[in-house]
Amino acid sequence: MDDDSCPADEGELCVRGVQRFPGYLDPADNAGRFLRYEPGDDRAAAVDAPDGPGDRLWYRTGDRVRSAEGGLIHLGRLDHQVKVRGYRLELGEVESELRAHPRVRDAIALTLPGPGGESLLAAACTGDGVDPADVLASLRARLPEYMVPGSLTVLTDLPLNANGKIDRRALRNTLTTTTRAR
């Protein structure tokens, strides 16, 4: 499905069938995960979680895929889940902890390419009088080491795209350039 919940050659992978069964997910995590779509519909409609396996609902996997000859190509996750030093983590959790610091106004965590193809966790934030060393020390007291960014860059503003959302690609380019300059 594309961003407008319409069938597309590239978008979120949605599945249905016997592989999805009651109790597959924690019910608290089901909100927004199921869609009702039938051939001929213009778009899929979000529905509450099903009661049993007999329904014809689609499950939103959170994986971004593209149709290719003979199958699908996995393009990544929609929810910003990444793997760093062998651990899976949600970038949103790191961002939330960064924003909990009293001097941080906004924050974004992302991965940068490291040596040998390894992903390095980095972050950028905005705020008045932010001391990166102080913020990172605060994170080390609250998070496992693998969730603490290797670098924290303080910016006046986070880059925005034409839609007013944070432009992660531009930020990644900025942080990659900044990290190389150090």
Backbone bond lengths (Angstrom), bond angles and torsions (degrees), N, CA, C in turn:
res aa  C-N    CA-C-N  psi(-1)  N-CA   C-N-CA  omega(-1)  CA-C   N-CA-C  phi
1 M - - - 1.445 - - 1.527 108.37 -
2 D 1.332 115.29 141.97 1.459 117.93 176.43 1.527 109.73 -83.52
3 D 1.325 117.23 -173.54 1.466 120.91 -176.91 1.521 113.02 -64.14
4 D 1.341 117.42 -19.11 1.464 121.82 178.44 1.524 112.10 -97.51
5 S 1.345 117.89 15.03 1.473 124.30 -179.46 1.525 112.63 61.77
6 C 1.322 116.18 35.76 1.458 121.54 176.06 1.530 108.37 -112.16
7 P 1.342 117.17 148.47 1.468 119.10 176.56 1.534 110.07 -57.64
8 A 1.331 116.04 140.92 1.463 120.11 -176.99 1.519 110.16 -154.01
9 D 1.323 116.28 163.25 1.466 121.38 176.68 1.521 111.60 -77.57
10 E 1.332 116.60 -17.92 1.457 121.07 176.77 1.521 108.21 -139.60
11 G 1.339 116.40 131.49 1.460 120.64 179.71 1.510 110.88 163.58
12 E 1.325 115.52 -158.85 1.462 120.61 -178.65 1.521 110.67 -75.81
13 L 1.331 115.71 134.72 1.457 121.45 176.55 1.524 108.61 -74.68
14 C 1.327 115.79 123.64 1.463 122.38 176.67 1.525 106.93 -120.67
15 V 1.324 117.11 134.89 1.466 121.73 -176.86 1.522 109.66 -128.53
16 R 1.320 114.46 159.12 1.460 120.11 171.49 1.510 108.04 -151.36
17 G 1.299 115.78 160.36 1.451 120.44 179.23 1.510 111.35 133.03
18 V 1.320 115.09 -167.47 1.461 121.03 -174.00 1.526 113.09 -67.59
19 Q 1.327 119.02 -19.45 1.464 120.46 179.72 1.524 111.50 -68.03
20 R 1.329 117.74 -18.11 1.459 121.61 176.86 1.522 107.78 -103.43
21 F 1.310 116.42 124.86 1.461 120.65 -174.29 1.527 109.73 -138.70
22 P 1.361 117.35 161.21 1.466 119.39 179.47 1.531 110.37 -56.05
23 G 1.315 115.58 139.42 1.454 119.70 -179.87 1.515 113.20 85.31
24 Y 1.337 117.87 2.39 1.465 121.43 179.74 1.520 110.58 -60.54
25 L 1.307 116.56 -38.58 1.460 122.29 178.97 1.509 110.09 -120.32
26 D 1.307 116.23 158.00 1.456 121.39 169.10 1.533 105.82 -63.80
27 P 1.336 118.61 125.45 1.462 119.96 -178.04 1.534 113.21 -52.33
28 A 1.313 117.84 -29.51 1.466 120.34 178.86 1.527 111.39 -65.90
29 D 1.336 117.43 -22.51 1.461 121.25 -179.05 1.520 112.88 -95.43
30 N 1.327 118.96 1.48 1.458 122.10 -174.41 1.524 114.36 -78.61
31 A 1.305 118.23 -18.36 1.465 120.57 -175.54 1.525 110.52 -55.42
32 G 1.319 115.66 124.20 1.452 121.31 177.34 1.514 115.51 78.40
33 R 1.327 118.76 2.97 1.466 121.72 -176.36 1.529 113.91 -87.77
34 F 1.331 118.03 -15.96 1.455 119.76 -174.35 1.525 111.51 -115.25
35 L 1.332 114.49 142.60 1.461 121.73 -179.96 1.518 109.32 -128.79
36 R 1.317 115.51 147.75 1.456 120.05 171.11 1.531 106.36 -108.89
37 Y 1.322 115.27 120.77 1.462 120.75 178.53 1.520 108.77 -142.93
38 E 1.303 115.59 129.22 1.465 121.25 177.40 1.523 107.56 -123.95
39 P 1.328 117.87 146.08 1.471 119.84 176.26 1.528 110.18 -51.23
40 G 1.304 115.89 135.27 1.456 121.40 -177.58 1.513 113.01 99.62
41 D 1.350 117.67 -20.47 1.460 120.39 176.45 1.526 109.09 -71.53
42 D 1.325 116.28 148.53 1.458 120.46 176.75 1.516 111.82 -72.00
43 R 1.318 115.70 -35.94 1.466 120.61 -178.22 1.520 109.64 -156.45
44 A 1.332 114.61 163.90 1.459 120.58 178.10 1.523 109.16 -81.41
45 A 1.323 115.85 151.75 1.461 121.62 177.77 1.520 109.40 -117.74
46 A 1.324 116.94 133.90 1.467 121.17 177.57 1.527 108.88 -67.66
47 V 1.330 116.27 141.81 1.462 121.68 178.56 1.526 108.79 -137.11
48 D 1.333 114.92 163.41 1.461 119.46 175.35 1.519 109.45 -67.58
49 A 1.310 116.39 164.08 1.468 121.88 -179.52 1.520 110.51 -60.60
50 P 1.322 117.64 144.27 1.462 121.73 -179.32 1.525 112.00 -74.54
51 D 1.344 115.08 158.85 1.461 121.11 176.70 1.517 112.21 -88.83
52 G 1.301 118.18 -25.46 1.460 120.42 -175.45 1.514 112.05 -153.14
53 P 1.330 117.12 176.59 1.455 121.41 -174.22 1.525 114.90 -79.00
54 G 1.344 119.76 -5.70 1.452 120.72 -174.55 1.514 114.57 -81.93
55 D 1.303 119.19 -3.11 1.455 121.20 -176.34 1.522 111.94 -77.11
56 R 1.310 115.95 171.13 1.463 121.64 179.58 1.533 109.85 -115.21
57 L 1.330 115.72 44.82 1.452 120.66 -179.06 1.520 110.96 -93.19
58 W 1.306 114.83 152.74 1.456 122.20 175.91 1.519 108.44 -100.22
59 Y 1.333 116.50 142.76 1.463 122.72 178.11 1.525 108.86 -102.50
60 R 1.325 116.74 128.96 1.467 122.53 178.48 1.520 108.36 -84.06
61 T 1.328 117.92 114.67 1.464 121.78 -174.14 1.522 114.12 -80.83
62 G 1.329 117.98 -23.39 1.459 120.34 -174.70 1.523 112.50 86.31
63 D 1.345 116.82 1.15 1.467 121.46 177.51 1.519 109.64 -96.45
64 R 1.322 116.69 137.36 1.466 122.22 176.46 1.523 107.51 -97.16
65 V 1.345 116.16 128.43 1.461 122.00 -177.87 1.523 110.61 -133.81
66 R 1.338 114.72 164.57 1.463 122.39 174.64 1.516 107.44 -132.18
67 S 1.329 116.49 136.24 1.465 120.90 175.66 1.520 109.08 -67.74
68 A 1.312 114.69 137.21 1.467 120.85 176.99 1.518 107.23 -140.59
69 E 1.298 116.19 161.42 1.456 119.51 179.72 1.528 108.99 -57.14
70 G 1.308 115.88 120.22 1.447 120.40 178.22 1.514 115.71 88.67
71 G 1.337 119.58 2.91 1.455 118.81 178.83 1.509 113.81 160.97
72 L 1.326 114.76 -149.80 1.455 122.38 -177.98 1.521 109.81 -123.54
73 I 1.314 115.78 149.00 1.464 121.83 174.70 1.518 107.13 -110.81
74 H 1.336 116.93 125.54 1.460 121.70 179.55 1.521 108.83 -78.15
75 L 1.347 116.64 125.19 1.462 121.98 -177.23 1.523 113.42 -104.71
76 G 1.336 116.80 -6.98 1.466 120.01 179.61 1.515 111.02 131.09
77 R 1.322 115.35 -172.26 1.453 121.93 -178.59 1.525 109.99 -100.15
78 L 1.309 115.96 151.24 1.457 121.24 176.20 1.520 112.02 -86.49
79 D 1.315 117.33 -22.34 1.459 121.72 -172.50 1.529 113.25 -97.90
80 H 1.299 117.52 13.27 1.463 122.46 175.84 1.521 113.43 64.93
81 Q 1.322 116.42 33.52 1.459 120.31 173.25 1.527 107.08 -83.11
82 V 1.317 117.13 131.97 1.460 121.86 -177.86 1.526 109.66 -132.45
83 K 1.310 115.34 167.30 1.459 120.84 175.76 1.525 107.73 -117.87
84 V 1.334 115.46 122.93 1.461 122.26 -179.14 1.518 108.03 -130.12
85 R 1.306 116.78 125.86 1.474 123.09 179.69 1.531 111.85 50.60
86 G 1.339 116.07 38.12 1.453 121.34 176.88 1.515 115.07 84.27
87 Y 1.321 118.25 -0.17 1.470 122.67 -179.49 1.527 109.55 -110.88
88 R 1.324 116.67 138.95 1.454 121.65 172.86 1.523 107.99 -88.00
89 L 1.330 115.74 135.88 1.450 119.73 178.09 1.514 110.01 -147.22
90 E 1.314 115.31 155.71 1.458 122.91 176.43 1.529 107.57 -94.99
91 L 1.321 116.11 123.34 1.455 119.27 178.89 1.525 111.27 -60.39
92 G 1.328 116.95 -31.56 1.460 121.04 178.63 1.521 113.34 -60.68
93 E 1.341 117.36 -32.98 1.467 120.38 177.91 1.521 110.57 -66.80
94 V 1.332 116.39 -41.75 1.468 120.74 178.58 1.530 108.96 -65.09
95 E 1.340 116.51 -43.81 1.462 120.76 179.86 1.521 111.48 -60.90
96 S 1.318 116.67 -41.68 1.461 121.27 179.21 1.527 111.05 -61.41
97 E 1.318 116.77 -42.96 1.469 120.29 178.86 1.530 111.06 -67.60
98 L 1.325 117.32 -36.39 1.462 119.58 176.18 1.527 110.35 -63.03
99 R 1.327 116.59 -44.38 1.474 120.82 -178.99 1.529 112.51 -66.98
100 A 1.319 116.76 -19.55 1.469 120.21 179.13 1.532 111.55 -71.75
101 H 1.325 117.49 -17.14 1.461 120.64 178.38 1.531 108.24 -69.05
102 P 1.331 118.83 135.25 1.467 120.93 -174.14 1.529 115.50 -61.60
103 R 1.323 118.55 -24.28 1.468 119.82 -178.22 1.538 112.83 -94.75
104 V 1.324 117.48 -11.63 1.474 120.84 -177.96 1.519 109.74 -87.42
105 R 1.324 115.91 125.99 1.463 121.71 178.36 1.533 110.45 -88.70
106 D 1.326 117.39 -48.79 1.463 121.58 178.31 1.514 107.75 -145.67
107 A 1.332 116.26 157.21 1.462 119.87 -176.63 1.521 110.46 -153.78
108 I 1.304 114.80 149.83 1.463 122.86 175.82 1.524 107.72 -135.72
109 A 1.329 115.63 135.00 1.466 121.85 173.82 1.518 107.48 -111.45
110 L 1.302 116.04 145.66 1.470 121.64 177.45 1.511 109.76 -158.12
111 T 1.314 115.24 171.62 1.466 119.16 177.88 1.517 109.47 -103.95
112 L 1.324 114.10 147.50 1.457 122.08 175.51 1.521 107.72 -120.35
113 P 1.322 116.67 151.88 1.464 118.45 177.41 1.522 110.55 -68.14
114 G 1.328 114.94 132.80 1.455 120.58 179.44 1.507 110.65 -114.57
115 P 1.326 116.92 -173.62 1.459 120.92 180.00 1.527 110.95 -62.77
116 G 1.320 116.10 139.84 1.458 121.59 177.03 1.518 113.83 66.01
117 G 1.352 117.83 22.56 1.447 120.76 178.91 1.525 114.32 81.78
118 E 1.325 117.11 1.15 1.465 121.22 179.11 1.528 109.54 -68.59
119 S 1.337 117.36 144.14 1.457 121.88 176.24 1.519 109.80 -88.21
120 L 1.326 115.58 131.82 1.454 121.61 177.06 1.516 109.10 -108.22
121 L 1.318 117.84 135.42 1.458 122.39 178.84 1.522 108.90 -84.43
122 A 1.328 116.06 127.86 1.462 122.42 178.60 1.524 107.76 -134.87
123 A 1.319 116.35 164.69 1.457 120.40 179.28 1.523 109.73 -148.18
124 A 1.320 114.10 158.55 1.458 122.26 173.24 1.516 106.57 -134.54
125 C 1.331 115.24 149.50 1.461 118.63 179.07 1.523 109.67 -146.56
126 T 1.320 114.09 167.07 1.457 121.68 172.97 1.523 106.90 -122.55
127 G 1.324 115.12 159.94 1.468 119.88 178.55 1.510 110.16 151.06
128 D 1.313 115.71 164.99 1.466 121.21 -179.25 1.519 110.08 -93.46
129 G 1.324 116.28 128.85 1.458 121.35 175.96 1.514 114.47 66.20
130 V 1.318 117.81 30.54 1.465 121.27 -179.95 1.523 109.98 -74.91
131 D 1.317 116.59 125.59 1.458 122.70 174.38 1.534 106.84 -103.78
132 P 1.342 118.23 108.69 1.462 120.42 -176.71 1.531 113.70 -53.29
133 A 1.326 117.46 -40.47 1.464 120.39 -179.53 1.532 110.88 -62.87
134 D 1.328 117.10 -40.03 1.465 121.74 179.11 1.536 110.72 -66.11
135 V 1.329 116.75 -43.44 1.469 120.34 -179.48 1.525 110.37 -65.34
136 L 1.334 117.50 -44.07 1.463 120.43 179.59 1.533 111.34 -64.99
137 A 1.329 117.31 -37.53 1.469 120.03 176.65 1.528 110.09 -63.99
138 S 1.310 116.35 -39.41 1.463 120.90 177.47 1.535 110.57 -62.55
139 L 1.323 116.64 -41.09 1.467 120.30 177.63 1.524 111.27 -64.36
140 R 1.326 117.28 -40.66 1.476 120.65 -179.66 1.534 111.85 -61.08
141 A 1.326 116.25 -27.86 1.468 120.27 179.04 1.531 111.75 -77.62
142 R 1.344 117.35 -18.77 1.466 120.41 -174.55 1.527 114.75 -116.21
143 L 1.314 117.68 -17.19 1.465 120.88 -174.08 1.518 111.55 -124.40
144 P 1.335 116.51 155.96 1.471 118.67 171.07 1.535 108.96 -62.85
145 E 1.304 116.88 151.05 1.470 121.48 -175.34 1.532 112.65 -54.61
146 Y 1.339 117.81 -38.25 1.466 119.82 -177.33 1.532 112.62 -66.91
147 M 1.337 117.93 -14.79 1.461 121.35 178.89 1.528 112.92 -95.74
148 V 1.307 117.51 -2.40 1.464 121.55 -179.87 1.528 108.33 -90.09
149 P 1.337 117.28 121.46 1.471 119.90 -179.84 1.526 111.53 -58.19
150 G 1.326 115.37 144.36 1.457 120.85 176.85 1.517 111.89 -72.98
151 S 1.332 116.64 -21.92 1.461 121.05 177.28 1.519 109.31 -146.00
152 L 1.320 115.11 149.69 1.461 122.38 175.82 1.522 107.24 -132.81
153 T 1.317 115.64 119.45 1.463 121.91 -179.23 1.522 108.76 -107.70
154 V 1.314 116.71 128.39 1.466 121.55 178.42 1.518 108.14 -93.86
155 L 1.329 115.65 126.05 1.462 122.53 179.79 1.529 109.48 -119.72
156 T 1.308 116.03 156.12 1.460 120.43 174.88 1.528 109.64 -67.32
157 D 1.337 116.10 -44.76 1.465 122.98 178.30 1.513 108.63 -142.38
158 L 1.324 116.56 149.46 1.458 120.87 173.20 1.520 107.76 -83.02
159 P 1.345 118.12 141.13 1.467 119.76 -178.58 1.527 111.39 -66.71
160 L 1.342 115.10 139.54 1.459 121.01 179.81 1.521 110.26 -115.59
161 N 1.337 115.75 149.39 1.461 119.85 175.66 1.529 108.78 -89.06
162 A 1.331 116.34 -175.88 1.467 121.08 -177.25 1.525 112.85 -62.38
163 N 1.326 117.63 -22.38 1.466 121.63 179.71 1.524 112.55 -90.63
164 G 1.331 117.24 2.78 1.454 120.63 179.43 1.516 114.20 81.70
165 K 1.341 116.96 10.01 1.471 120.62 177.47 1.516 108.75 -97.01
166 I 1.322 116.05 159.00 1.463 119.48 179.94 1.517 109.54 -62.05
167 D 1.309 115.66 129.72 1.461 122.56 -178.96 1.534 108.15 -89.93
168 R 1.323 115.99 92.83 1.469 121.66 -177.08 1.530 111.75 -63.44
169 R 1.324 117.31 -35.34 1.468 119.77 -179.83 1.533 110.19 -64.99
170 A 1.329 117.16 -46.68 1.467 120.52 178.27 1.525 110.57 -63.03
171 L 1.329 116.10 -40.74 1.466 119.69 178.85 1.523 110.52 -64.56
172 R 1.325 117.15 -42.50 1.472 120.91 178.17 1.532 109.68 -59.16
173 N 1.334 117.38 -43.46 1.470 120.71 178.56 1.524 110.92 -62.67
174 T 1.322 117.13 -42.30 1.466 121.54 178.14 1.520 111.01 -61.87
175 L 1.331 116.63 -47.58 1.468 120.51 -177.88 1.527 111.64 -68.52
176 T 1.326 117.35 -36.05 1.471 120.20 178.84 1.531 108.93 -64.55
177 T 1.329 117.01 -42.77 1.465 121.08 178.80 1.525 110.12 -65.81
178 T 1.320 117.72 -43.68 1.470 122.55 -179.52 1.529 110.29 -63.13
179 T 1.342 116.84 -43.85 1.465 120.74 -178.58 1.510 111.23 -65.03
180 R 1.329 117.23 -40.16 1.481 120.50 178.88 1.526 112.08 -66.35
181 A 1.350 115.77 -32.16 1.469 119.57 -177.94 1.525 112.13 -72.45
182 R 1.325 117.99 -19.39 1.478 120.89 -177.17 1.489 111.86 -73.94
